């Protein structure tokens, strides 16, 4: 009587006797310390006559991660705006955990997987995305009676890695031109669109002529965005010329598509990496084209609120990361203030002159150097 493991499973099982009859039940965990706690709780229920075999299955079905993934992906369809991105993440998780029983998941195991993602070259944000998706899947697994609450608690204990969300990498004008020039023919209009709109990769690759592109009025209309809000992006002259140069097929709604298959591009990672190598640009990702768009807007003197609206940020918090790029804009604002404050009408007859002359006198002294202490 007590805890034991079966030959074909890493999960701990409980063997016990009630009213002269032997019973066995899975703890649904491969962590012995947790299994012992579950077993102690069970013994307490038996002592209080709260455990009855007719109301408890002697053996529960052990579900695999693959079974959960199939059910979760089916449930996710039509419910999540980021379903495609999640599907890609789940595919990676299946490669690692496909046939593993849900009851075998532990904190240590998932933390090891976090480290593995980093070793594969993923950043902390990407590694966290895999863990976040796993947690969401196990939450639904509990709702569907596929795991115990103890296992869900184990999964939820995994801590997120610290992320560097302050990364701001953007290209200068010369680098922008060089990158565009070395792009493969299919990639060039995609990069030009990114540089001139600040749109996300998924938004660009999902563009459809009739649904999103309004060349007549000069706008790209996005109804499904990351933050769930509709966004209108003006089409400038460069982008207009680029879009007009694309050969449009009436049987394909997408702006950017693979001519060989007729389907929209799912990814441009390889061709973009090749272009970066040819342009000798390092430490740069496709998403940084969005940073480039925003950075040059700010440096051109566009106010931060307008930049926020063009990027589709819900709050100014994310947009303010670009504020430091507008020193000239700030200098111009202070000059306007100075001009406003020091070009008032002279005081009328009978009014005190002190307030009027205080600033003009200081400015004259600063300009000529007369009367200033050394």
Order of alpha helices (4+ residues) and beta strands (2+ residues): beta-beta-beta-alpha-alpha-alpha-alpha-alpha-alpha-alpha-alpha-alpha-alpha-beta-beta-beta-alpha-alpha-alpha-alpha-alpha-alpha-alpha
